[in-house]
Amino acid sequence: MNAIIVGAGISGLTLASQIAKFYDKVSFFDPHANLLGKQLRKGASQGGHIHVLLKRGQQIFFEMFPHLEDEFRRDCPQIDWALDTKWEYAFGEFPRYESEIKTYSFTRGYLESKVFT
């Protein structure tokens, strides 16, 4: 049995990695990719914005692409979610403190350049 995934972005690649064991062949249809799998997209409106993965998403990503962890550590700023972000609620602001909840920030272009190479 074969599967076709529409879109070869991060979501499509993630889906493919999860369903590949259940299908004989997994193919992509993406109007923005050429035969070599390189993106031909002129750009996405959110492409230059800072992107982050939440902690569990980052764990899953590095399970799928373990060879990229050292590159992210070298290239990407790390966010400590309890120290580097501001959390407010009805009675004021949560205190900031160093935590174990740390993830990397990057642009969509950086992420795609690593995944599609």
Contacts in CASP RR format, 6 or more apart in sequence:
PFRMAT RR
TARGET T0000
AUTHOR 0000-0000-0000
METHOD contacts of the structure
MODEL  1
MNAIIVGAGISGLTLASQIAKFYDKVSFFDPHANLLGKQLRKGASQGGHI
HVLLKRGQQIFFEMFPHLEDEFRRDCPQIDWALDTKWEYAFGEFPRYESE
IKTYSFTRGYLESKVFT
1 22 0 8 1.000
1 23 0 8 1.000
1 24 0 8 1.000
2 23 0 8 1.000
2 24 0 8 1.000
2 25 0 8 1.000
2 26 0 8 1.000
2 27 0 8 1.000
3 19 0 8 1.000
3 22 0 8 1.000
3 23 0 8 1.000
3 25 0 8 1.000
3 26 0 8 1.000
3 27 0 8 1.000
4 26 0 8 1.000
4 27 0 8 1.000
4 28 0 8 1.000
4 29 0 8 1.000
5 12 0 8 1.000
5 15 0 8 1.000
5 16 0 8 1.000
5 26 0 8 1.000
5 27 0 8 1.000
5 28 0 8 1.000
5 29 0 8 1.000
6 28 0 8 1.000
6 29 0 8 1.000
6 30 0 8 1.000
7 28 0 8 1.000
7 29 0 8 1.000
7 30 0 8 1.000
7 32 0 8 1.000
8 28 0 8 1.000
8 30 0 8 1.000
8 32 0 8 1.000
8 33 0 8 1.000
8 37 0 8 1.000
9 30 0 8 1.000
9 112 0 8 1.000
9 115 0 8 1.000
10 111 0 8 1.000
10 112 0 8 1.000
10 115 0 8 1.000
12 28 0 8 1.000
13 115 0 8 1.000
14 60 0 8 1.000
14 64 0 8 1.000
16 26 0 8 1.000
16 28 0 8 1.000
17 64 0 8 1.000
19 26 0 8 1.000
20 26 0 8 1.000
32 39 0 8 1.000
32 40 0 8 1.000
32 41 0 8 1.000
33 39 0 8 1.000
33 40 0 8 1.000
34 40 0 8 1.000
37 116 0 8 1.000
38 116 0 8 1.000
39 112 0 8 1.000
39 116 0 8 1.000
44 108 0 8 1.000
46 108 0 8 1.000
47 107 0 8 1.000
47 108 0 8 1.000
47 109 0 8 1.000
48 107 0 8 1.000
48 108 0 8 1.000
48 109 0 8 1.000
49 107 0 8 1.000
49 108 0 8 1.000
50 105 0 8 1.000
50 106 0 8 1.000
50 107 0 8 1.000
51 105 0 8 1.000
51 106 0 8 1.000
51 107 0 8 1.000
51 108 0 8 1.000
51 111 0 8 1.000
52 79 0 8 1.000
52 103 0 8 1.000
52 104 0 8 1.000
52 105 0 8 1.000
52 106 0 8 1.000
53 61 0 8 1.000
53 103 0 8 1.000
53 104 0 8 1.000
54 103 0 8 1.000
55 81 0 8 1.000
55 101 0 8 1.000
55 102 0 8 1.000
55 103 0 8 1.000
58 103 0 8 1.000
58 104 0 8 1.000
61 68 0 8 1.000
62 68 0 8 1.000
62 69 0 8 1.000
62 72 0 8 1.000
65 114 0 8 1.000
65 115 0 8 1.000
68 114 0 8 1.000
68 115 0 8 1.000
71 114 0 8 1.000
72 104 0 8 1.000
72 106 0 8 1.000
72 114 0 8 1.000
73 104 0 8 1.000
75 106 0 8 1.000
75 110 0 8 1.000
76 104 0 8 1.000
76 105 0 8 1.000
76 106 0 8 1.000
76 110 0 8 1.000
77 104 0 8 1.000
77 105 0 8 1.000
78 102 0 8 1.000
78 103 0 8 1.000
78 104 0 8 1.000
78 105 0 8 1.000
79 85 0 8 1.000
79 102 0 8 1.000
79 103 0 8 1.000
79 104 0 8 1.000
79 105 0 8 1.000
80 98 0 8 1.000
80 99 0 8 1.000
80 101 0 8 1.000
80 102 0 8 1.000
81 99 0 8 1.000
81 101 0 8 1.000
81 102 0 8 1.000
81 103 0 8 1.000
82 96 0 8 1.000
82 97 0 8 1.000
82 98 0 8 1.000
82 99 0 8 1.000
82 101 0 8 1.000
83 96 0 8 1.000
83 97 0 8 1.000
83 98 0 8 1.000
83 99 0 8 1.000
86 93 0 8 1.000
86 96 0 8 1.000
87 93 0 8 1.000
87 94 0 8 1.000
88 94 0 8 1.000
END
